[in-house]
Each structure stands twice: as structure tokens, then as C-alpha cells.
Amino acid sequence: MEFGLFVQGYVPAARAKVDPGAEHKALIEETEYVIQADKSGFKYAWASEHHFLEEYSHLSANDVYLGYLAHATDRIHLGSGIFNPLAPVNHPVKVAEKVAMLDHLSEGRFEFGSGRGAGSHEILGFMPGITDMNHTKELWEETIAEFPKMWLQDEYAGFQGKHWSLPPRKVLPKPYGKSHPAMWYAAGSPSSYAMAGKKGLGVLGFSVQKVSDMEWVVESYKTAVKEAEPVGDFVNDNVMVTSTAICAETHAKAVEIAVGGGLNYLQSLLFRYHDTFPRPEGIPEWPELLPEYTEEIIELLIAEELMICGDPDEVLAQCRRWEQAGADQLSFGLPIGVSRQDTLNSIRLIGEHVIPKIDTDPVHRTSRFRDAA
């Protein structure tokens, strides 16, 4: 199993009220986290693309952000988590160009994650008037198989679809080296895992809640990917799952950090905006919030395998549970409610005590799938 982290530009109102520079500091701090993760042996860093999601995510221009990180890091793979390729949001040709450019700037470390947007608030900003959020599936399905053609055909043959079109054109630059970057899909429901597997795409599993929910979902993906008809040049047999992670020198310190991290507010915002995700029982409707997390709640979340939290040995054991469930990659959310120093310390401790004992490819080679195409 490999390791990553994701950043999203979380700027809660409580932080903005006391600091006029909160938005800037949040974005700059998250670049520090990626740079430290690079030094600490993480393989992946994923940067979100969201629009209009106040507080929850101010990282909208993630192509710019990832371009900076391509220069600021040496080994870590940099992924779009996601680029939105729906024509009303980003013209597909411009997405193809961004992917190839980042592939060059990172010298083959870029990974292309795509998806359909966070929920109705985001989607309706670009497509006002639609009444069924599943409309975005039609746009994505029409588009996703065109990207490898744009990259690999000397002159792209062109496209005439329902939602966008292009005459024959040379789409430039071409990707760096052989083939094209690995392709991923951000899955918001269990059925999406199997769909991604059939298309030969890796899965960015941002919606998985706990380890026990993971096993059968991974099995459905792994069954589907065996019979994949890849839309790209190769099959990216890969499932990434996400979890909040806090690691400290002692269990008590980790729990103390978690209690002060405002995790209930972040979770409430998640379900405010991701209203197309299944809503677990007990999650209140916005603006009602989940109750503030106490030590008892944090301990319950740890016991229920809903978050990773503890000293290095405990975090290692918790990560092993995800490995046993079949995850290919475990990517950590590092909440901005946790101080900069505590977050950097979590990354360092995980890099020193956890990753070397689980990651079987520490050189972070880029050739596992791509060079075999």
C-alpha cells in the first residue's frame, strides 16, 4: 500500500474572523504540507478543484497550484483530485493541454484524476436550471475516452458530441515520455467503483467512511478491472481511499489535537456541499452542525475505524487495517483546524514510522503501468 495526502484550501469562518489573511495562509500552509510529504516519503499529493464552496474549499485553480508544486518538489506524484472535464466547466481540450503541460513540468510525476463536481451548489453554478445532478454523468461519459486520443494522435481526429465538439486539430503539448499520465476517477458511490474498473481507471475514493465499508467496494472494483476495456493506453488498477489522520508522540497528545481541530465543522460542511453523496444516519441538515468532538467522541471514531489517530505504533496498526481491506493507496486529510506545527509533525512521524513499514515501492517509480503500455 502506498501513501498520499490531499489538500483543498479549507478556510473555516472561525479562522477568517480572527485573521484577515486566513485564506492566503491556508493555501500557503498546504503547499508546505506537500513539500514536507515529499521529503517524508509519501508517494502522492492530490489537489482538489472546487468552485463556490465557501469555507470548505478555496482551491479552485489547482492547475496553477500543481504547477508550483512541480517545481517545489522532487519525487512525490502530483495529482488532480480532480480536474473537472465537463465542457460547461472546463473545455476538454484545455484540460488535455493542462494535463500534458503538468506532465512535462513534473517530468512524469503527474496523475490525472477527473470527476463530475461536488454537488448541486457547484454544479448549478455552471449548469443553472438542470434538475437532475446525474446529468453530469452523461457529459463525463461522452468526454473521458477522448483524452488519450488527444494526447496520442499526432493530429486529433476531432469530436462531434452532444455537449461539445472540435474539428481536427493538433492538441499540444503531447505528454512527457511514453504514453500518457495515469487516469483516475473520483468515485462518490459504490457503483462508481465498478464503472471505473470497467474503464481501466484508478479510483479516488473520497466517499468511503470506514474500513468495513471498504472491503466489498474494493472487491467490486477488482472484479470489474480484471475485464477492463481501458479508455486509456493502459489499465490503472488502483484504489485510493481517504481518512483523517493525526499522529503525535503519544496517544493522549493525538487525541488532544483532534479535539481541538474543529473536525465536526469540516464534516458538517462536507455534507452541506456534497449533497449527492449518501447521507449517513445522524448527519444533520445545514446549518445545523454535528456536535463538537470530545475526547470520548474521538476515541469512538478511532474504535469504529472512522479516523486514524494516535501514536506512531497505533497509526501503523490502523493503516494496516486499510491495507488488509485491499486499498492500494491511503491518502490523508490533514484538517486546517489543526495547527501548522502539529500537522507538519504528523507528516514527519508517519514518514518516519509508518510508510517505511508498508510502502513496498519507496523509490516512487513512475513506470509501473505507463511504461508497460
Backbone torsions as a table, in degrees:
resi	resn	phi	psi	omega
1	MET	NA	139.8	179.8
2	GLU	-106.7	169.5	-172.3
3	PHE	-127.9	146.5	176.6
4	GLY	-146.6	178.1	168.3
5	LEU	-141.0	158.3	176.8
6	PHE	-126.6	147.7	-179.0
7	VAL	-125.3	149.9	-173.8
8	GLN	-145.1	-1.1	-179.8
9	GLY	71.8	51.6	-179.8
10	TYR	-78.9	120.9	-177.1
11	VAL	-130.9	80.4	-177.2
12	PRO	-64.9	150.5	-177.2
13	ALA	-58.6	-35.1	-178.9
14	ALA	-61.1	-36.2	178.3
15	ARG	-75.0	-41.2	-178.3
16	ALA	-66.1	-31.7	-178.8
17	LYS	-65.1	-33.0	-176.1
18	VAL	-101.1	-6.5	-176.9
19	ASP	-143.6	105.7	179.4
20	PRO	-59.4	-22.6	179.6
21	GLY	-96.6	19.4	-172.7
22	ALA	-61.1	-42.2	-178.0
23	GLU	-62.1	-47.8	179.6
24	HIS	-60.5	-46.7	-177.9
25	LYS	-63.2	-39.3	179.7
26	ALA	-61.6	-44.8	-179.2
27	LEU	-66.2	-42.2	-179.2
28	ILE	-69.4	-39.8	178.2
29	GLU	-61.1	-38.4	-178.4
30	GLU	-68.6	-29.8	172.2
31	THR	-64.7	-38.2	176.9
32	GLU	-60.5	-39.6	-178.2
33	TYR	-64.6	-40.4	178.6
34	VAL	-66.3	-42.3	179.4
35	ILE	-62.8	-41.1	177.3
36	GLN	-67.5	-38.6	177.9
37	ALA	-62.1	-37.3	175.7
38	ASP	-59.4	-44.9	-179.9
39	LYS	-70.1	-26.2	-173.1
40	SER	-95.2	6.9	172.6
41	GLY	93.1	5.7	173.7
42	PHE	-65.8	146.3	179.1
43	LYS	-90.5	-32.4	-171.7
44	TYR	-127.1	148.6	164.7
45	ALA	-134.8	126.3	-177.5
46	TRP	-112.0	131.9	179.4
47	ALA	-114.6	127.6	-176.2
48	SER	-74.7	160.1	165.8
49	GLU	-123.8	109.0	175.9
50	HIS	-131.5	155.2	-179.9
51	HIS	-133.5	135.4	173.0
52	PHE	72.9	7.7	-173.7
53	LEU	-94.7	75.7	-176.4
54	GLU	-53.8	137.6	-177.2
55	GLU	75.2	-54.9	-171.7
56	TYR	-63.5	-45.3	-178.4
57	SER	-156.2	115.3	177.2
58	HIS	-103.9	11.6	-179.5
59	LEU	-94.0	88.2	-176.4
60	SER	-96.9	-45.0	-177.2
61	ALA	-93.0	66.2	-174.0
62	ASN	-71.9	-16.7	174.5
63	ASP	-66.0	-40.0	176.3
64	VAL	-64.3	-45.7	-179.1
65	TYR	-59.2	-46.0	-178.6
66	LEU	-69.6	-31.0	175.5
67	GLY	-63.1	-40.2	175.2
68	TYR	-63.2	-45.2	-177.2
69	LEU	-67.1	-28.4	176.9
70	ALA	-60.0	-34.5	178.8
71	HIS	-83.8	-30.1	-172.8
72	ALA	-86.1	-8.7	-178.1
73	THR	-123.6	167.3	-176.1
74	ASP	-116.6	-40.4	-169.1
75	ARG	-124.0	-29.3	-171.7
76	ILE	-66.2	140.6	175.5
77	HIS	-78.6	135.9	-175.6
78	LEU	-110.4	122.9	-174.2
79	GLY	-122.6	147.4	171.3
80	SER	-84.6	117.5	-177.6
81	GLY	-123.4	47.8	33.2
82	ILE	-140.8	176.4	151.6
83	PHE	-97.6	132.2	178.7
84	ASN	-90.4	110.8	-174.5
85	PRO	-94.1	13.2	179.3
86	LEU	-73.0	131.4	-172.2
87	ALA	-54.0	-38.8	178.4
88	PRO	-67.5	-16.7	-179.7
89	VAL	-98.6	-56.7	178.8
90	ASN	-139.3	124.6	179.6
91	HIS	-60.3	133.7	-176.3
92	PRO	-54.6	-35.8	179.6
93	VAL	-64.7	-40.0	179.1
94	LYS	-66.7	-32.9	174.8
95	VAL	-65.0	-46.0	179.5
96	ALA	-59.3	-40.6	179.2
97	GLU	-64.8	-42.9	179.6
98	LYS	-62.6	-43.3	-179.8
99	VAL	-60.5	-47.9	-178.8
100	ALA	-65.0	-38.9	179.2
101	MET	-64.9	-43.2	178.1
102	LEU	-67.3	-31.3	175.1
103	ASP	-61.1	-40.8	177.3
104	HIS	-69.0	-49.4	-175.3
105	LEU	-61.9	-32.8	179.9
106	SER	-91.9	-3.4	-176.6
107	GLU	53.7	51.2	172.9
108	GLY	91.8	7.5	-178.5
109	ARG	-94.2	-0.1	-175.9
110	PHE	-84.8	142.5	178.0
111	GLU	-127.4	130.8	-172.0
112	PHE	-96.3	102.0	171.8
113	GLY	-98.0	135.4	177.7
114	SER	-125.2	167.6	179.6
115	GLY	-173.5	-168.6	-168.9
116	ARG	-120.4	10.3	179.8
117	GLY	101.4	161.6	-167.1
118	ALA	-81.8	-32.7	-174.3
119	GLY	170.0	-169.6	-170.9
120	SER	-64.0	-37.1	-177.4
121	HIS	-62.0	-42.5	179.5
122	GLU	-73.8	-48.2	-175.6
123	ILE	-62.6	-43.9	-177.3
124	LEU	-70.3	-17.6	174.0
125	GLY	-64.6	-33.4	-179.3
126	PHE	-100.8	-25.0	-177.6
127	MET	-129.1	63.9	-177.0
128	PRO	-61.7	139.9	174.8
129	GLY	100.9	-17.9	179.0
130	ILE	-72.2	145.1	-175.9
131	THR	-108.1	-13.8	-179.4
132	ASP	-121.1	113.0	-178.0
133	MET	-65.3	-17.3	176.7
134	ASN	-70.5	-7.4	174.5
135	HIS	-55.5	-32.2	-178.1
136	THR	-65.3	-25.8	179.4
137	LYS	-62.1	-41.0	179.8
138	GLU	-61.0	-42.2	180.0
139	LEU	-66.0	-43.3	-179.0
140	TRP	-66.4	-44.8	-179.4
141	GLU	-60.3	-37.4	-179.4
142	GLU	-66.4	-26.5	-166.5
143	THR	-102.3	-36.4	-162.6
144	ILE	-60.5	-36.2	-177.2
145	ALA	-76.1	-9.4	-178.8
146	GLU	-80.0	-23.1	-175.3
147	PHE	-61.3	-49.6	179.0
148	PRO	-59.7	-33.0	177.7
149	LYS	-65.6	-42.8	178.9
150	MET	-61.6	-37.0	-177.4
151	TRP	-78.6	-38.3	-167.8
152	LEU	-99.6	-25.6	176.3
153	GLN	-77.3	133.9	178.6
154	ASP	-55.8	-51.2	169.1
155	GLU	-118.6	118.9	179.1
156	TYR	-59.7	130.8	-174.0
157	ALA	-67.1	-13.6	-179.0
158	GLY	96.2	172.6	-174.0
159	PHE	-152.2	137.7	174.5
160	GLN	-129.8	98.5	-177.7
161	GLY	-116.5	-173.4	179.8
162	LYS	-74.9	-33.1	-170.5
163	HIS	-112.0	-16.6	175.5
164	TRP	-160.2	161.9	-179.5
165	SER	-150.4	160.9	178.4
166	LEU	-156.7	133.4	172.8
167	PRO	-73.6	168.8	178.2
168	PRO	-55.1	130.2	-178.7
169	ARG	-153.2	153.0	170.6
170	LYS	-83.9	116.9	-180.0
171	VAL	-92.3	117.6	-171.6
172	LEU	-128.1	150.1	-1.1
173	PRO	-76.1	164.7	168.5
174	LYS	-78.1	157.9	-179.7
175	PRO	-60.4	163.4	179.3
176	TYR	-76.5	130.7	174.2
177	GLY	70.9	-151.2	-174.8
178	LYS	-81.7	144.1	172.6
179	SER	62.5	-134.5	-176.3
180	HIS	-150.6	167.2	-179.6
181	PRO	-60.9	152.4	174.4
182	ALA	-57.4	142.1	-177.2
183	MET	-109.8	137.1	-178.1
184	TRP	-132.2	159.8	175.8
185	TYR	-129.9	133.6	178.2
186	ALA	-81.9	109.8	-174.2
187	ALA	-92.2	127.4	179.3
188	GLY	-105.7	-4.0	179.6
189	SER	-150.4	156.8	-178.6
190	PRO	-55.6	-37.7	-179.3
191	SER	-63.8	-26.0	-179.7
192	SER	-68.0	-28.3	179.7
193	TYR	-63.1	-47.3	-179.8
194	ALA	-65.3	-40.1	178.3
195	MET	-59.7	-45.1	179.0
196	ALA	-63.0	-42.0	178.9
197	GLY	-59.3	-42.5	-179.9
198	LYS	-62.9	-29.5	179.7
199	LYS	-90.8	0.2	179.1
200	GLY	75.2	22.4	-179.2
201	LEU	-97.1	145.2	167.4
202	GLY	-70.1	160.3	-179.3
203	VAL	-112.2	130.1	168.1
204	LEU	-97.0	100.9	-172.1
205	GLY	-90.2	75.0	-178.2
206	PHE	-77.0	-10.9	-172.0
207	SER	-104.6	-6.3	-178.8
208	VAL	-68.1	132.7	-173.5
209	GLN	-95.0	-41.3	-173.9
210	LYS	-150.1	166.1	-173.8
211	VAL	-60.3	-43.3	-176.5
212	SER	-65.4	-23.2	175.1
213	ASP	-77.5	-14.5	-169.8
214	MET	-84.3	-37.3	-165.9
215	GLU	-61.3	-48.8	-177.5
216	TRP	-73.6	-28.3	177.4
217	VAL	-67.6	-44.2	176.9
218	VAL	-62.0	-40.9	179.8
219	GLU	-60.6	-40.5	179.4
220	SER	-65.5	-37.1	177.6
221	TYR	-67.0	-49.2	-175.9
222	LYS	-63.9	-32.6	175.7
223	THR	-66.9	-44.5	-177.9
224	ALA	-68.1	-39.5	-174.0
225	VAL	-70.1	-21.6	176.9
226	LYS	-63.1	-30.1	-179.6
227	GLU	-108.3	28.0	-173.9
228	ALA	-63.3	142.4	165.8
229	GLU	-113.6	88.1	-167.4
230	PRO	-64.7	136.8	174.9
231	VAL	-75.3	-21.3	179.8
232	GLY	-101.1	-164.9	-176.4
233	ASP	-80.8	-11.6	-178.6
234	PHE	-159.9	165.0	177.9
235	VAL	-88.7	127.3	174.6
236	ASN	-101.5	83.2	-177.1
237	ASP	-77.8	93.6	-167.5
238	ASN	-160.6	128.3	174.4
239	VAL	-120.7	119.6	173.7
240	MET	-102.5	135.3	173.3
241	VAL	-123.3	160.4	-174.9
242	THR	-123.2	150.5	175.5
243	SER	-155.0	145.8	168.3
244	THR	-63.7	139.8	-178.5
245	ALA	-137.9	129.5	174.0
246	ILE	-135.9	120.5	179.8
247	CYS	-123.6	133.2	178.3
248	ALA	-140.0	174.4	-176.6
249	GLU	-63.9	-29.0	179.2
250	THR	-132.7	158.9	177.2
251	HIS	-60.8	-45.0	-177.3
252	ALA	-60.6	-40.8	179.9
253	LYS	-66.6	-41.1	179.1
254	ALA	-62.0	-42.7	178.6
255	VAL	-65.8	-40.7	177.3
256	GLU	-59.2	-43.1	178.4
257	ILE	-63.5	-43.8	-179.1
258	ALA	-63.1	-40.9	179.8
259	VAL	-61.4	-36.8	-178.3
260	GLY	-88.5	5.4	-172.1
261	GLY	-88.0	-3.5	-179.1
262	GLY	65.3	31.5	-175.2
263	LEU	-65.3	-29.9	178.9
264	ASN	-63.8	-34.9	-178.1
265	TYR	-71.5	-43.5	177.5
266	LEU	-60.6	-43.3	-179.9
267	GLN	-65.0	-38.0	177.7
268	SER	-64.7	-40.5	177.8
269	LEU	-65.3	-37.4	179.5
270	LEU	-55.9	-47.7	-177.9
271	PHE	-80.1	-16.1	171.6
272	ARG	-64.4	-46.8	-173.1
273	TYR	-94.1	-35.2	-179.7
274	HIS	-87.9	62.6	-174.8
275	ASP	-79.7	-0.4	172.5
276	THR	-92.0	-8.3	175.0
277	PHE	-76.2	149.9	170.2
278	PRO	-59.0	134.8	-177.9
279	ARG	-96.4	111.5	179.1
280	PRO	-61.0	152.8	177.6
281	GLU	-59.2	135.5	177.6
282	GLY	95.9	-7.4	177.5
283	ILE	-83.5	118.5	-175.5
284	PRO	-75.9	160.6	175.3
285	GLU	-79.0	134.5	175.3
286	TRP	-59.9	139.2	13.5
287	PRO	-91.5	9.0	173.7
288	GLU	-67.6	139.4	-175.5
289	LEU	-108.3	154.7	165.9
290	LEU	-61.5	147.6	179.1
291	PRO	-62.7	152.1	177.3
292	GLU	-59.5	142.6	-176.3
293	TYR	-80.1	125.8	174.5
294	THR	-97.6	175.5	175.1
295	GLU	-56.5	-40.3	-178.1
296	GLU	-64.0	-41.2	179.8
297	ILE	-67.0	-42.9	178.2
298	ILE	-59.9	-44.5	178.8
299	GLU	-62.0	-37.2	177.8
300	LEU	-66.8	-42.0	178.3
301	LEU	-62.2	-38.8	177.1
302	ILE	-65.3	-46.8	-178.0
303	ALA	-62.9	-35.6	-179.5
304	GLU	-84.4	3.1	178.9
305	GLU	60.9	38.0	177.6
306	LEU	-99.1	-8.1	172.5
307	MET	-154.7	158.0	176.5
308	ILE	-103.5	122.2	-173.8
309	CYS	-161.1	130.7	176.8
310	GLY	153.9	-166.1	175.5
311	ASP	-79.5	172.8	-174.3
312	PRO	-56.7	-39.1	179.1
313	ASP	-66.0	-40.0	178.4
314	GLU	-66.6	-43.2	179.1
315	VAL	-63.0	-39.0	176.2
316	LEU	-59.2	-46.6	-180.0
317	ALA	-63.7	-39.3	179.1
318	GLN	-66.7	-38.8	177.3
319	CYS	-67.0	-34.7	178.5
320	ARG	-62.3	-30.7	177.3
321	ARG	-63.6	-39.9	176.8
322	TRP	-66.7	-38.7	177.4
323	GLU	-61.5	-44.3	179.3
324	GLN	-63.5	-30.0	-179.8
325	ALA	-76.6	-9.5	175.0
326	GLY	105.8	4.3	179.2
327	ALA	-65.4	136.9	174.6
328	ASP	-86.1	-26.9	-179.9
329	GLN	-145.8	136.6	174.5
330	LEU	-113.6	118.5	-176.3
331	SER	-114.2	134.6	-171.4
332	PHE	-102.2	135.5	165.5
333	GLY	-91.1	130.2	-177.4
334	LEU	-117.0	93.4	-167.6
335	PRO	-62.2	139.5	-177.1
336	ILE	-68.5	-17.6	174.7
337	GLY	-65.2	-18.6	174.3
338	VAL	-85.2	140.3	-175.3
339	SER	-61.8	156.9	178.2
340	ARG	-55.9	-44.9	-176.3
341	GLN	-67.3	-41.6	178.9
342	ASP	-66.7	-35.5	178.6
343	THR	-67.6	-47.3	177.4
344	LEU	-60.1	-37.3	178.8
345	ASN	-66.1	-39.9	175.9
346	SER	-57.9	-45.8	-178.8
347	ILE	-62.4	-44.7	-179.5
348	ARG	-62.8	-46.8	-178.0
349	LEU	-63.5	-41.3	177.7
350	ILE	-64.3	-40.5	178.2
351	GLY	-64.4	-34.8	-177.7
352	GLU	-81.9	-38.9	-166.9
353	HIS	-113.3	-15.6	-174.1
354	VAL	-113.5	-57.0	-172.8
355	ILE	-57.1	-44.9	-178.1
356	PRO	-61.6	-21.9	-177.2
357	LYS	-90.4	-7.4	-176.6
358	ILE	-125.3	-42.1	-176.0
359	ASP	-71.7	118.9	-176.2
360	THR	-93.4	2.2	-179.9
361	ASP	-132.7	66.2	-171.4
362	PRO	-68.0	-14.4	179.4
363	VAL	-80.6	-7.6	175.7
364	HIS	58.4	46.0	-178.4
365	ARG	-63.0	149.9	-179.2
366	THR	-97.2	-2.0	-167.6
367	SER	-95.8	2.3	-170.0
368	ARG	-55.1	-44.1	178.8
369	PHE	-112.6	-40.8	-168.3
370	ARG	-64.9	-46.2	-176.8
371	ASP	-73.5	-12.7	178.0
372	ALA	-86.2	-8.3	-176.1
373	ALA	-66.2	NA	NA
